[in-house]
């Protein structure tokens, strides 16, 4: 009980394109031969995110604490890669846009659905589409979702 287990998302979803995503699940009380687990952390492998950055590109990192509909507090980390280096004003607008999208979606979804949406790329597409109106976005990824407080 309390042990953290790391599992590749590609193994759970049978989608090999998600090879770079991982889930950490926390073991709960055993029930016979089975153990119930809870979501603990979702993250992307560092090598995948690092290879998206290149010389001459802008990088915007963003961290936000959000509360889901079922009262789970999660910390979300997002990285946005711009086509060229952007100034501080552009980065500020990108962070504000990402913050708005994450807060709105978290308010509407439960923690499980929120993590599934991140794995499916829903947030990434919204941020990339909205952010490209501000400045050309090359790549966007939710790199980590960490549980701060469960909704119990």
C-alpha positions as CSV (number, residue, x, y, z in Angstrom):
1,X,0.0,0.0,0.0
2,X,1.3,3.4,-0.9
3,X,3.8,2.1,-3.5
4,X,4.1,4.1,-6.7
5,X,4.1,2.1,-10.0
6,X,5.2,3.6,-13.3
7,X,3.4,2.5,-16.5
8,X,3.9,3.5,-20.1
9,X,0.7,5.0,-21.6
10,X,1.4,3.0,-24.8
11,X,0.9,-0.2,-22.8
12,X,-2.4,1.0,-21.4
13,X,-3.9,2.4,-24.5
14,X,-2.3,0.0,-27.1
15,X,-1.3,3.2,-29.0
16,X,2.4,3.0,-29.8
17,X,2.5,6.6,-30.9
18,X,2.3,7.6,-27.2
19,X,5.6,5.9,-26.4
20,X,7.0,9.0,-24.7
21,X,4.2,9.3,-22.1
22,X,4.2,7.7,-18.7
23,X,1.8,7.4,-15.8
24,X,2.6,6.9,-12.1
25,X,-0.2,5.1,-10.2
26,X,-0.3,4.8,-6.4
27,X,-1.3,1.5,-5.0
28,X,-4.2,1.5,-2.5
29,X,-5.8,-1.2,-0.4
30,X,-5.6,-4.8,-1.6
31,X,-8.9,-6.5,-2.4
32,X,-8.2,-10.2,-2.7
33,X,-5.8,-10.8,-5.6
34,X,-6.2,-7.2,-6.9
35,X,-5.0,-3.8,-5.8
36,X,-6.9,-0.6,-6.5
37,X,-4.7,2.2,-7.9
38,X,-5.1,5.9,-8.0
39,X,-3.6,8.5,-10.4
40,X,-0.5,10.0,-9.0
41,X,1.5,11.7,-11.9
42,X,1.5,11.9,-15.7
43,X,4.7,13.0,-17.5
44,X,6.5,13.0,-20.8
45,X,10.0,11.6,-21.1
46,X,12.6,14.4,-21.1
47,X,14.3,13.2,-24.3
48,X,11.1,13.6,-26.3
49,X,10.6,17.2,-25.2
50,X,14.3,18.2,-25.4
51,X,14.5,17.1,-29.0
52,X,11.8,19.5,-30.0
53,X,13.9,22.5,-29.0
54,X,16.5,23.8,-31.5
55,X,18.8,26.8,-31.8
56,X,16.9,29.9,-32.7
57,X,13.5,28.8,-31.5
58,X,11.7,30.4,-28.6
59,X,10.6,28.3,-25.5
60,X,7.8,29.2,-23.1
61,X,7.4,27.1,-20.0
62,X,4.4,27.4,-17.8
63,X,3.3,25.9,-14.5
64,X,-0.3,26.2,-13.1
65,X,-2.1,24.8,-10.2
66,X,-5.7,23.9,-11.2
67,X,-8.7,22.4,-9.4
68,X,-10.9,19.9,-11.2
69,X,-14.6,19.5,-10.9
70,X,-14.2,16.7,-8.4
71,X,-11.9,18.9,-6.2
72,X,-8.6,17.4,-7.0
73,X,-5.7,19.9,-7.0
74,X,-3.3,19.3,-9.9
75,X,-0.1,21.0,-11.0
76,X,0.1,21.2,-14.8
77,X,3.4,21.9,-16.6
78,X,3.3,23.0,-20.3
79,X,6.1,23.7,-22.7
80,X,5.4,25.8,-25.9
81,X,8.1,26.0,-28.6
82,X,7.8,29.0,-30.9
83,X,9.1,29.2,-34.5
84,X,11.4,32.1,-33.6
85,X,12.6,33.7,-30.4
86,X,9.8,35.8,-28.9
87,X,10.0,38.8,-26.7
88,X,8.8,38.9,-23.1
89,X,5.4,40.3,-24.1
90,X,4.7,37.4,-26.4
91,X,5.7,34.9,-23.8
92,X,3.5,36.6,-21.3
93,X,0.5,36.4,-23.6
94,X,1.2,32.7,-24.3
95,X,1.3,31.9,-20.6
96,X,-2.0,33.8,-20.1
97,X,-3.6,31.9,-22.9
98,X,-2.4,28.5,-21.6
99,X,-3.5,29.4,-18.1
100,X,-7.0,30.3,-19.3
101,X,-7.4,27.1,-21.3
102,X,-6.2,24.9,-18.4
103,X,-8.3,26.5,-15.8
104,X,-11.5,26.4,-18.0
105,X,-11.0,22.7,-18.9
106,X,-10.1,21.7,-15.3
107,X,-13.3,23.4,-14.0
108,X,-15.4,21.4,-16.5
109,X,-13.7,18.0,-16.1
110,X,-13.0,15.4,-13.4
111,X,-9.4,14.5,-12.8
112,X,-9.5,11.3,-14.8
113,X,-11.0,13.0,-17.8
114,X,-8.5,15.9,-17.5
115,X,-5.6,13.5,-17.7
116,X,-7.1,11.6,-20.6
117,X,-7.6,14.8,-22.4
118,X,-3.9,15.7,-21.9
119,X,-2.9,12.2,-23.2
120,X,-5.1,12.7,-26.2
121,X,-3.7,16.1,-27.1
122,X,-6.8,18.2,-26.6
123,X,-5.1,20.9,-24.6
124,X,-2.1,20.9,-26.9
125,X,-4.2,21.5,-30.0
126,X,-6.2,24.3,-28.3
127,X,-3.0,26.1,-27.1
128,X,-1.3,25.7,-30.4
129,X,-4.3,27.0,-32.4
130,X,-5.0,29.9,-30.0
131,X,-1.3,30.7,-29.6
132,X,-0.6,30.8,-33.3
133,X,-2.8,33.8,-33.5
134,X,-0.4,35.6,-31.1
135,X,2.9,34.2,-32.6
136,X,3.7,31.1,-34.7
137,X,3.8,28.0,-32.5
138,X,5.8,25.0,-33.6
139,X,5.1,22.6,-30.8
140,X,3.1,22.4,-27.6
141,X,3.1,19.6,-25.0
142,X,1.7,19.1,-21.5
143,X,4.9,17.6,-20.0
144,X,3.6,16.9,-16.5
145,X,0.5,16.7,-14.4
146,X,1.1,16.1,-10.7
147,X,-1.4,15.4,-7.9
148,X,-1.1,18.0,-5.1
149,X,-4.3,17.1,-3.3
150,X,-6.9,14.4,-3.9
151,X,-10.6,15.1,-3.8
152,X,-11.4,12.8,-0.9
